[in-house]
Amino acid sequence: MSWAEKAIKGVLLDLSGVLFDGDTVIEGSINAVSRLLAAGVPVRFCSNETSIPQQGVVEKLNKLGFSVRAEQVFTPGPCARKVLLERGLRPFILVASEAESEYEDVDRSEPLNCVVLGDAQHAFSYDNLNKALKVLITSENPVLISLGRGRYYREKGELNLDVGAFTKALEYSSGVQSEVIGKPEPSYFNAVLADLAISAGDALMIGDDLESDVGGAQAVGMRGVQVRTGKFLPRDEHHPRVTADGRVANLAEAVDIILSHWTK
C-alpha cells in the first residue's frame, strides 16, 4: 500500500531543506503549501530551528512567500524556556545571539546548573564549549539540554555540523547525558499531534532528515516521507535503521500524491 492510500488527517512539514535552503525558496514549495491549505489539509510547520526565535521563523516564512500563522509553527525554543522556568534551572545558554530573546525571563545567575545548546553556529567556539563543560562538571546535579540532536544540516548548498555533534562532545567530556527537546523526541511529535487533535496513524511527516524527521515520526506511529532536497544523500536509501515510508523528489511531488487521495 502506498504511504498516501491510508487516510491522512494532518501533515507535518519540516522547514529547512523542504521549504527553503537558507534564504532561497525550494522550487514549488510555496505553491505546494498553498494547495494543501486550500484543500483543507491541517498543516503544522515543525523545525528544530533555534538560531532565531520562533516568531522570527514565522516572519521568515511569510517574508519568503508562505502564508503561515504563529500557532502553526513548532520550534524547540519556547518548550526549552518552559522547562527552564518550571524546574528553576539556571542555564548557560549557547545559542545564536538572535535567539537570546526567547530566554529573557530565565534566571541565569550564578551558580549555573544547566547548559542549553541550540543552533549556535559560530558561537560554538572552544571557549564557549569549555564554559559549558565547566558548568556541567562543577554543578551538583547538572542538566544538559540539547535543542534537537541532528548530526548535520545543509544550508546554501553546504553541509554543516549540527547541534548533536557538540552535544555528544559535552556528553563524552562531562559524563552527563543530554535531555533532547525537539525532533526526534517523541514528546515533540506528540505535542504536535495533540495540537492537531489526531492520532499518530492519521498523520504524515515530510522532511529531509531521515533520522530526525522520518525516524522520529515513525517512532510514535506516524508515516514518514523523505524529500530528495535539503540534506538528503543517496546513502539514506540504504540506512541500517530507518526506512522511509516513501521518497519524493520534493514537496511538490508529495503534495500531488496527498491530494490525489485527499477527502475531507
N, C-alpha and C positions, 0 to 999 in steps of 0.2 A: 504494500500500500504506500502511495506517495505521502510524504510528510504533510501535504495540504489537504488530503482527502478526508481526514477526520476533522470535524468542525473546529474552527479557530474562533475564539471569542475575544481574544486580545493579543496584541503584538507588542513586544518589547524590542526597541531598536537601540543598538549601540550607536555612538556618535562618530568619534574619530575613526576613520578607516571605512565607515559605512555611509555617512552623510557627507563628510568633508575630510580633506587632508590638509592640516594647517589652516590656512585661510582660503583654501580653494574648494569649492563645492565639487563633489564627485558627480560626474555626468549622470543626469537622470534622477538624482536623488530628491530634488525639490518636488518635481512632478510626482514621483512615486509616493512621497509622504502625503501630498495633496490628494492623490487618488484614494489612499487608504482612509483619510479623514472624511473625504466627500462620500465615500461608500458607507460610512458609519462604523468603521472598524475602530474599536478602542485602542489607542496607541499610547505608550509611555516611552520616554527617551531616557535610557539608562546608561550612565557613564561612570567610570572611575576618575573622571577629570577633577583634579584638585589644584591645578595651577592657577585657577581663578575661582571666585566664589560661585555658588550655584546660580545666583542671579546673573552673574557675568556669563554663564553658559547660556542662559535663556536669551540674554541680549545678543550674544554672538550668533545663535541660531537664527534669530529674527533678522539680524543685520545681513546674514548670508542669504536670506530669502525664504526661510522656513517660517511657517505660521505656528508658533508654539506658545502655550500658556505656562506660567511658572509651576502650576500644580501638576503638570505632565512630566516634569523633569526630576530625575532622581540622581543625586551625586552623594559621595560619602561624607563631605564636609559637615553638613547640618547634623547628620547622625553622630559623627565624632564629637561635635560640640555638645550634644545632648548627653552622651556617655560621660564626658569630662565633668560636666556640671552635676549630673546625678550622683556620680561616685566621688565627687570632691577631689579629683586629681589635679595636680599642679604640673603641667607639662612643659617640657622643652619641645617646641613645635618647629619642625623642619619642613616647611612648605614654601612655595614661591611667594615672594613679597605681596603679589597681587591678591593672594588668598588669605592673608593675615586677618583681614576684616571679619572673617567668619568666626574668629575666636576672641573678639574684643572684650567680651564679658567673662572670659575664663580666667581664673586666678592662676597667675604664672609667677607667684612669689616664691622665694627660696624658703625651705629646701624643696627642690623639684623631686617628684617621684614618678614621673611618667615621660615617655617620649612618643611623639606623634610624627610619623613620616608620611608625606604626601608627594605630589609632583614638584619636588624642589628644584629639579633640573640643575642649573649651575651652582645652586646653593649646597649641593652635595659635595662640599669641599672636605679635605682631610680634617681641617679644624672643626667644622661643624659636626662631622661624624664622630670625632673624638669627644666633643662636648656631650653628644648623645650617649656615647659609651660610658662616660664618667657618671652620668645621671643613673644609668641602669646598674652600674657596678656598686655605687655608693649608697643607693636607696635601700631601705629595709625590705620593702615589698614593691619592687619596681614593676611598672607596666609598660609594655611596648605595643603601640597601636600602629598598624600599617593600613593606610587607606588604599586597599587593593593589594594584590601580590603579583602583578604582571611581571613577566621576565623582560620584555622589550615592547616597544611600540614603534610605529612608523609615522614620521611627520616630514612633510615636504620631500617625500621620496627617500628619506634616510631612516635607517634603523637606529634606535636609541635605547640605552638602558632604562628600564622602568623601575618603579619603587621596590618591587620584590627583590631585586638584586641587592639593594642596600639594606633591606630588612634582614635578608639572610646573613649578610655580613655582621650585622649587630647581634643577631641571634647567636651566631657562632662565637663571637668575641665575648659576649656578656653571659651567655647561658640562659638568657630569658627568651621564652617562646612568645611570639607575637600574637596579638588578637587582631584579626583582619576585619575591617569594616569596608564593605563594597564587594564587587564581584571578585571571586566566585562563591562567596559565602552564602549558604542557604538563607540566612536571615535577611540578606539584601533582596534576593528574589522573592522571598515570602512577603516582604513588606510591599513590594510592587504588586504582587498577586492580590494581597488584601485590599490595596487601593483600587484595583480593577474589579474586585469582588467576583473573581472567577477562580476555578480550580486550576492546578498546575497542568493537568491533562488537556485543558482547553486553551493553553497559552503557547505562543511561539516566540522564541528569542532569535533575533537575527544579528550576527556580529562577525567581526573579522578575527577575533581571538578564539582559537579552538578550545583552549583550556578554560579561560575565564568566562567567556560568553557562552559557548556551546556546552562545554563540560559542566560549568556551574549550573546552567539551566537544566540540563538533563539530570543532574543530581537531585533536584527537587521534583522531578517528574514532568518537566516541560519538554517540548521539542526544541531542538537547536539546529539552526541552519547557518552555514558559514558562507560569507561572500568571498569572492576571489579578488577583493580590493583590499586596501589598507595593508595590514601586516601579514596577510595570507602568504604562505610559502608552499610550494608543491609538496614538500615533505609532510605537510599537515594531513595529506590524504592517506598517509601510512603511519599515523600516530599510534604508538603502542597501547594507549589507554583510552583515548577519546575518539569516537567515530561520529561524525555529524550525521544528523538525520537526512540532510541534503546539502548540496552545494550549488550555488548560483554564481553567475558572472558578476552580478552587482545587485543592489537593492531593487532596481527597476525590474529585473527579471523575477525576483522573489515576489514582488507585488503583483506582477502579471499572473503568477501562479496562484497566489492567495485569492485574488479577486475572481479568478475563473471558477473557484469553488465557493465563494462567499455568499452566504444567505444570512440575513439579519435574524 
